[in-house]
Amino acid sequence: MLALALASGAVGHALWSAAREGWTYDEAFHLTWSERFLDTGVSERTSQERLNSKTPIMVPAVLARKAARAAGMTDAGALRFFARAPSALWLALLLLLVYAAGREIGPLSGALAVAAAALDPNLAAHASLATSDVPFACATLATILAAHRLWERPSPAHAALLGVTLGIALVAKVTAFVLLPGLAILPLVARHETGAVPLRRLALFLAGTLLCAWAAISGAYLLREMGRPLGSLALRSAPFLRAASALPNLRVPLPAPFLTMFDATLATDRRDWNVVALGRRYPSGVWWYFAVLWALKTPVLLLAAQVWGLARAARHPELRRHPLLRLLAANLAFILVYFSVLFRVQVGYRYVLMALPLAYVIAAAGVATLPPRRLWTAMAGAVVVTALAENATYLGNPLSFTNAAVQPKRLAYRLLADSNIDWGQNRERIDDWLAAREWGAARVDPVHILPGRNVIDLNLVAGVGDFEQYRWLREHLRPDGHLGHTWLWYWIDDDTFNRFLYDARRRVPDPFAGTVCPATLDYTRQSSDGETAFSLLRMPRPGETWITCAEVRRDTDVGFRVSKGSADVGVFVAPGVCRAETVPEGQEAWWRLEPGTHALCLVVQPYKRTWLPYQLEGSWRVHGRSARLAIHPLIPESTPPPPEATSRRSSSPPRPPGD
């Protein structure tokens, strides 16, 4: 009964969080791709990079949202909840499968396994979102269980079940191919008590499994774009391009979007990724990434119990010989080795979410071998109580969970970041949090720290997007607190800001500046704390660059503030090279200039929607000392010559033919 209560609590927590959390970064792409595919059949993946691995596994979420709209729902929060609700159902099914897997070893193992999985906040966290992680975890365990059933009790029904579950896993995520080696070694990890299955019968079962897997994949893609020639597909990865070049007319009997999912994933996997862990950046990932996440994102006593259970299972002779446990262990090993050593996209614990149920089933089997004593019962109670207490502190925000060993929580970004804490789920709440604290003057996500209260997204501080942007902040300051674990706030006094400008924003005169800032320019003296307005009310050319020449006699701070629009502002360092950073509306960027001439630059781009009126308004500001400023375009606009300078011939009527 306790296991059932904990499982119900986990599903309830997922639903509660689904109602409270804002949209995360990936959800819109999952739903957009699936809804467009369902409604129009369009399956392209090139218009947005995040469409590369999206699949129809999210069609139930799309249908749930459509049903809510059809019922008259218009509230954005309610529609978001209905889109996420199917993920909670996937979690309920996953916990049922965890119990079924544990029950194969014994009733106590099943109860312990489902209780442990329910206490792990990571499963509930991702079950609160409209993403493919929990469906994939569910399909992974279902595939392993189906393979075990087929091997133990061969039958056409079990072969079909294995094919369907494997097909669903492949539909959910491209990384489901990691299951194939784990299933292939089934004859090595499990032996029949009644002897080997006849080879012919085994071949028939295998054929049936493959047929059902093909049917599940094709059905999920609604039988659309079946068997298109390889040469007609929009391919990007080297392996697929080589195959299409060699066999352009080859018609693979699979849906084209299923193939392009593999292709797009291969095309992006080998690039550098901004993997941030333990305060460092690893462009190609690091082998211990997921081990660290497991240690920091599992409740402390639950983690200890899991390690103890895994060790006991490894030492127990009967458990080591159990076919299902050996199959689970083999697949767990393949998953961990692949994602830790070969996989480069290490940007979240969610990528190995399917490994958690496998580990809990094995650990539960080990713990279940303990003799019945009050001590063990008391220890189990302590695990449950402490895990519930740790979960409670993240009620409605389980994505941000870190265990009690991570202290203080405002420094958690030094250990882990990205979707492990902040996946954008609190972006929509920051304005309310600031208003409740009367922090209306706070600087939110400034280009760099500024005097006063700065409230900065955790991932920006950690360096997930741009590792250099807040390096000085990470190395010299500690946050004064956090908001919802995903926003960090700092109070920056004048002395700290002065030290920051000297350390990180100081510019010495560059001889190159003289080539774009000659003394003949029309300079205007700007007094300290004054400003020179700049505006552009026409559509700019692509990469249009404006140079601001600044002459200073002593150390002077010069900055640019954008009041309308957005621009890239920085330092002109070489011909045609503006080393700039994006300054969005309401933000500003400053430099401390040493005596001499400096060339600052501003780069603007035309709107993609060319019919919209362009507007950029801002001002160059000076602080500390006065400065002489001159603003001019890098490439002057061409102007037509005056009428008196126009050649008469150019306006003469054309000569008649034959003259």
Secondary structure, DSSP 4 states (H G I P E B T S, - for coil): -HHHHHHHHHHHHHHHHHHHS---TTHHHHHHHHHHHHHH-----SSSGGGTT--GGGHHHHHHHHHHHHTT---HHHHHHHHHHHHHHHHHHHHHHHHHHHHTT-HHHHHHHHHHHHH-HHHHHHHTSSSSHHHHHHHHHHHHHHHHHHHHS--HHHHHHHHHHHHHHHHH-GGGGGHHHHHHTHHHH---TT-PPPHHHHHHHHHHHHHHHHHHHHHHTTTTTBT-BGGGS---SHHHHHHHHH-TT-B-SSBHHHHHHHHHHHHHHTS---EEETTEEETT--TTHHHHHHHHSS-HHHHHHHHHHHHHHHH-HHHHH-HHHHHHHHHHHHHHHIIIII------GGGGTTHHHHHHHHHHHHHTTS---HHHHHHHHHHHHHHHHHHHTTTT-GGG---TTS-SGGGGGGTB-GGGT-SSTTGGGHHHHHHHTT-TT-EES-SS--SEEEEEEHHHHHTSS-TTTTHHHHHH---SEEETTTEEEEEE-HHHHHHHHHHHSEE---TTHHHHS-TTS--EEE-TT-EEEEEE-SPPPTTEEEEEEEEESS-EEEEEEEEES-EEEEEEEETTEEEEEEE-TT-EEEEEEPSEEEEEEEEE---SSTTSPP-EEEEEEEESS-EEEEEEESSPPP-PPPGGGS-HHHHSPPPPTT-
